[in-house]
Amino acid sequence: MLHINDLTYRIEGKMILDAATAAIPPGHKVGLVGRNGAGKTTLLRLLKGEITPDDGAVSTPRNARIGHVAQEAPGGDASLLDWVLSADTERASLLDEAEYATDPNRIAEIQLRLTDIDAHSAPARAAQILSGLGFNEAAQRRSCREFSGGWRMRVALGAILFLEPEILLLDEPTNYLDLEGTLWLESHLKSYPHTVLIVSHDRDLLNRAVGSILHLDRGKLTVYTGGYDDFEETRRERQRLELKLKKKQDEQRRHLQTFIDRFKAKASKAAQAQSRVKALAKMQPIAAAIDDRVIPFSLPDPKKMLASPLLRIEKASVGYTAGQPILSNLDLRIDHDDRIALLGQNGNGKSTFAKLIAGRLAPLTGHVFGAQKVDVGYFAQHQLDDLNPQQTPYDYMLRYLPDATEAQRRTRLGTFGFSADKADTKSSLLSGGEKARLLLALTAFYGPHILILDEPTNHLDVDSREALIHALMAFNGAVILISHDRHLVEATADRLWIVRNGTVQDYDGDMESYRSELLSERGPKGREKSRERDDGAPSQSRTDQRRLAAGRRQELAPLKKSMQAAEAAVEKLNRQIAALDLALADPKLYATNPAKAQTLVQDRGQLAKALASAEDTWLMATDAYETATATSPELSA
């Protein structure tokens, strides 16, 4: 069992882990979650032994190997397959020794050990893992140095999966994967034979591949049973209960304090007042649930709406060299309210197609109608590296709003979550999530008709990803999405286009059918998977999906409006009661104007009844809103 015992760690005096404690049984798959900056990566480094805690300890089973993905991508002339096989140093050493061993007893020992570790099937296992991560047979024979850094990090992931350590630590493993690789990894981790602790913001991965969630919040660790959705629901319910208890306790404290303040000076009530002082002192306060607010994304609508279709692509091909198209036979249209997700393995041409839509590549043949009048915003992860490290978000806003006042520029930055201090922070000092927010703000600044997002969520935590979903659903333009985040795709996209076999076509199935197809193509484990949806329900047609999504966008508005109106009524009544309590707490009132005191008491009783009714209305409205959000996450905004 992996034990985390009273682990304490500070960075420059700031408490990161505060006597954090947790236990992970052998073979369990656990997702480590928490807001950006909570200390998840620090905890992994402590578990790996890279840094030493200020206090506490980590204990693991004797002889258990702790494995993690190397930070440096593999290079050199070794083939991908050979590099993965070399991760098993014991196997490599035994095979090497077997070449020159002459002692019969030693030869027998070597062969017996090779059999025990299943060494002879290792090449097949390594090849299956590489295939799942997107490397075909030909690619597996190529040298590591022929691949880019992102692809080589996949090889590093493959090596640690092949090694199968007893405790596997993974820190955002999907950042280097496409959707197809992410789906395969999800399936592989479910059948992994040992303990897994994975840091991820991929909601679907945390729902399907793990059996419990380890939540790191304000330095403390809490274990929740189930996947991420179960964790969210349990945590919300716990917060509701704590909020109710706190509200009840606050009312008791106010009542006691009011009695003490009113009668502590009267001799006849002094004993009773003193007993209430003691009761108040013994009452342990219930901490308010502090849930850091996620700043929403604000995507400005196009200044001028255009009639559909925004773009019409007819008999087009696109590529980088004349006569050598990457994609051909393109016959597609994009309407002003489309939400389209591009499926297909990396290298199939998704980014090439996105550049065609964005106008960065002209068609080699055919036509793209409407491109001259359509404004396109293009977000791509690699552009994060293009931000000037010395410029601040305010410097960028100065360039985009040269004639605005400073207050107007800072207000615009505030809509994307940049407070006064962050607005003046150099880009080099911003976190990955903050850089992504800045780049998205600049991409959508002028209100594009089409917004192209290529892996927008790599540096965003789960809550920020939800905020992005809400913004995309409210955006009054077309969205083209390339993402390995299945939850983002399912919550946002009304249509699926697949990029494969040198062209782009409508995909008639849904994400579940695509997952089944993909797993059937990548190894024996995949072929065993059923092509049916998990719930056995038939797939909807694309027309039905689009009609349903359009209707859903309208459903939540009245529910949210009712909830906000009920909440406002509760707040107003609470303010009125608080004002009466303040007046009634004055002892002089009862001596100088008893009639008024009686009236105020009656008024307070009526307000208390009204408050109880208003709270019931508020709870019902909130439940209706949360039920709609829980069953259809894409509705919430």
Stockholm file with secondary structure:
# STOCKHOLM 1.0

chainA/1-637         MLHINDLTYRIEGKMILDAATAAIPPGHKVGLVGRNGAGKTTLLRLLKGEITPDDGAVSTPRNARIGHVAQEAPGGDASLLDWVLSADTERASLLDEAEYATDPNRIAEIQLRLTDIDAHSAPARAAQILSGLGFNEAAQRRSCREFSGGWRMRVALGAILFLEPEILLLDEPTNYLDLEGTLWLESHLKSYPHTVLIVSHDRDLLNRAVGSILHLDRGKLTVYTGGYDDFEETRRERQRLELKLKKKQDEQRRHLQTFIDRFKAKASKAAQAQSRVKALAKMQPIAAAIDDRVIPFSLPDPKKMLASPLLRIEKASVGYTAGQPILSNLDLRIDHDDRIALLGQNGNGKSTFAKLIAGRLAPLTGHVFGAQKVDVGYFAQHQLDDLNPQQTPYDYMLRYLPDATEAQRRTRLGTFGFSADKADTKSSLLSGGEKARLLLALTAFYGPHILILDEPTNHLDVDSREALIHALMAFNGAVILISHDRHLVEATADRLWIVRNGTVQDYDGDMESYRSELLSERGPKGREKSRERDDGAPSQSRTDQRRLAAGRRQELAPLKKSMQAAEAAVEKLNRQIAALDLALADPKLYATNPAKAQTLVQDRGQLAKALASAEDTWLMATDAYETATATSPELSA
#=GR chainA/1-637 SS CEEEEEEEEEETTEEEEEEEEEEECTTCEEEEECCTTSSHHHHHHHHHTSSCCSEEEEECCTTCCEEECCSSCCCSSSBHHHHHHTTCHHHHHHHHHHHHCCCHHHHHHHHHHHHHTTGGGHHHHHHHHHHHTTCCHHHHTSBGGGSCHHHHHHHHHHHHHHHCCSEEEEESGGGGCCHHHHHHHHHHHHTCSSEEEEECCCHHHHHHSCSEEEEEETTEEEEEESCHHHHHHHHHHHHHHHHHHHHHHHHHHHHHHHHHHHHTTCGGGHHHHHHHHHHHHHCCCCCCCCCCCCCCCCCCCCSSCCCSCSEEEEEEEEEEETTEEEEEEEEEEECTTCEEEEESCTTSSHHHHHHHHHTSSCCSEEEEETTTTCCEEEEEGGGGGGSCTTCCHHHHHHHHCTTSCHHHHHHHHHTTTCCHHHHTSCGGGSCHHHHHHHHHHHHTTTCCSEEEEESTTTTCCHHHHHHHHHHHHHCSSEEEEECSCHHHHHHHCSEEEEEETTEEEECCSCHHHHHHHHHHHSSHHHHTSCSSCTTCCCCCCHHHHHHHHHHHHHHHHHHHHHHHHHHHHHHHHHHHHHHHHHHHTCHHHHHHCHHHHHHHHHHHHHHHHHHHHHHHHHHHHHHHHHHHHHHCGGGCC
#=GC SS_cons         CEEEEEEEEEETTEEEEEEEEEEECTTCEEEEECCTTSSHHHHHHHHHTSSCCSEEEEECCTTCCEEECCSSCCCSSSBHHHHHHTTCHHHHHHHHHHHHCCCHHHHHHHHHHHHHTTGGGHHHHHHHHHHHTTCCHHHHTSBGGGSCHHHHHHHHHHHHHHHCCSEEEEESGGGGCCHHHHHHHHHHHHTCSSEEEEECCCHHHHHHSCSEEEEEETTEEEEEESCHHHHHHHHHHHHHHHHHHHHHHHHHHHHHHHHHHHHTTCGGGHHHHHHHHHHHHHCCCCCCCCCCCCCCCCCCCCSSCCCSCSEEEEEEEEEEETTEEEEEEEEEEECTTCEEEEESCTTSSHHHHHHHHHTSSCCSEEEEETTTTCCEEEEEGGGGGGSCTTCCHHHHHHHHCTTSCHHHHHHHHHTTTCCHHHHTSCGGGSCHHHHHHHHHHHHTTTCCSEEEEESTTTTCCHHHHHHHHHHHHHCSSEEEEECSCHHHHHHHCSEEEEEETTEEEECCSCHHHHHHHHHHHSSHHHHTSCSSCTTCCCCCCHHHHHHHHHHHHHHHHHHHHHHHHHHHHHHHHHHHHHHHHHHHTCHHHHHHCHHHHHHHHHHHHHHHHHHHHHHHHHHHHHHHHHHHHHHCGGGCC
//
